[in-house]
Each structure stands twice: as structure tokens, then as C-alpha cells.
Amino acid sequence: MLDGKRTLFSGMQATGDLTLGNYLGALKNWVKLENEYETFYCVVDLHSITVRQEPAILRKKARTLLTLYIAAGLDPDKNCIYYQSHVSAHAELSWILNCFTYMGELNRMTQFKDKSAKHSDNINSGLYTYPVLMASDILLFQSDVVPVGSDQKQHLEITRDIAERFNNIYGDVFTVPEPYIGEAGARIMSLQEPNKKMSKSDENPNASIYIMDDKDTIIRKFKRAVTDSDNEIRYSEDKPGIKNLIDIYSVTTGKAVGDIEKEFLNSGYGDFKIAVGEAVADMLTPVHSRMSELTKDKAYIDNVIKTNAEKANYYATKTLRKVQRKVGFPDRIR
Ligand code: TRP
């Protein structure tokens, strides 16, 4: 809770391009939350360097991501969209919370195990304490809710444990966050392996629609989407490819699943795939034009970066000072 408003915090990595899954499952719904919550959308560049990055590319992608959030409809006057590296309280709180987190807890984190297997030449301690930095992100803003995908649930759990542990020692310092359960958001699956979630880190570019893909690319990828061979547009668990396409068409157009089945009763997969591709491309067209306008307006984006970092700094510092006082650091002399 910040200034009487419930707080929502989300962090995202700028590595990998945002997908249709990110758009339909998250972004598109977040636009509706700005009046209900005090919202923070942080580009977590400190987290990104836990695996090796090309500096110029990281910097560029971070700016693209921040701009894309605005292009997708998040009003930066109402939603605080900022870079983690511009708010030093993240790193400072992270150090303190490291001292309240057990190695045994971190050893259990499945993402650490996965990432160390994937980057076995660079198992650095940042990768290990990644969840503590994430806890700091969330707790700095006294966040009530955090929208997280299933892969981040364990990190939210450890955040709650750290917050409760700290509160037990020092009194009510942190709000203990809950996962944000929005309206049944669509779970968009890979177009190539429809039993797997669509992911921005998928190595097969045909598996994901990227928000910035052009119309031809979108339609081509849908045409290649993996389906079964019975050529019947029916919503069923045992037809994961078609089920996914129906889901995408449904959230994109707002049409109900039953109506979609009727609409395509006499069509084959080929026609249906083109219809889905066109609907998705049409939905993304305004995002693309907004993105190209915003990219040209350097002064505007620079101003968003500056003012939102100031806002984030204000709230983050408030929590940090309280924590520093609690653990026994000396007061600052003004
Ligand atoms: N670890 C998250 C991910 O990879 C990103 C993240 C960092 C985050 N800090 C956060 C998400 C705080 C939610 C809240 O997706």
C-alpha cells in the first residue's frame, strides 16, 4: 500500500522480444488496472546481467521494452515505468535482505538450477541471489499484488517468506505480497509445441508471435502452426494446437469459443489460420504505429525515463530508510 492505494509491481527482463503471450496474458490487461492500483513496471536490468549480455544490445533492448509498454497503452503519467538501475535502492535493499535469506532456501530455487545448467560456464553468485533482488524489487514498493507467471511463483513465495521473517523480527515493515490473479487471462501456447507456453526465450522463432512482427510474418507463422490432422475446428483438450488458435482468436476478437466453432464449421484449418493471423495483425497495427511515433520522440521518452525514475526513487527510498533504521544503521545527518 502506498499513499492509500493498493500497489501492483511487475518486473520484466529486456532480453528477448515480447510475444503475443506477453501481450494477451499480461500487458493488454494491465492497461485496465492503472486507476485501481498504484502500478510499477520495472525493466530489471540488474537481473539481466546474471547472464552475460552485450552492453550495447542490453541498453537498446531496455529502451525498446520501456517504449513498447507505453505503445501498448500504459500511460506513463499513471504507471511508473522505469529502469531498475536508475533506482539504487534495489541493490541496497538486496544486500540487506541477503542477510535474511538462507542458502538452503536459495538452493531449492528451480530457476537457479535450470539457469546454472544452461550457463554452466558462468554460475555466478548474482544468479544464485537473483530471487533476493526480486524480493527487494517487490518489497521496496510495499506491493500488495504481483502478476507472475507460473515460472516465477517460487520466487514470489520466497519473497513472502523473507518479508514475514523480517517483519517477525522488526515489526510491520513490509507488506506481504500476493500473486495477482486477474480475470482468466489467456494462456497462450507455443505455435510449434502447443503443450508448452509461448516464451520470449524460445529458440525457434516460428514458435512465437512477437509483438513487433509485421503482418506477413504473423500470417506466415500462423499458417505454419502445428495442429492435428482431422481438419475440424473444435475446442478440445486433445486438440492443443487448434485449442490454442481458438483461444488466441477469442481473446483477440472478443468472440466466444462456441461462436467461433460455429463461424468456422465449414472451414478448414488453412482458412482458420489466416483468419487468426489477420485478427492478430489488426490488433497489433495500432501498437506498431504508436511504437514508431514514440521511437522518434526521443525527448518525450527521455522525460518519461527521468520523471518515472524520480517517482520510483521517492517511494523506494522511503522504504529503504525505514529498513536501514530498523537494522541499526546510523541516521543520516541533514
Ligand atoms: N524474475 C522475473 C522474470 O524473469 C522478472 C522480475 C524481476 C520480476 N523482479 C520482479 C517479476 C519483481 C515480478 C516482480 O520474469
Boltz pocket constraint, residues with backbone or C-beta under 6 A from the ligand:
constraints:
  - pocket:
      binder: B
      contacts: [[A, 9], [A, 10], [A, 11], [A, 12], [A, 13], [A, 44], [A, 47], [A, 133], [A, 134], [A, 137], [A, 138], [A, 146], [A, 147], [A, 148], [A, 152]]
      max_distance: 6.0
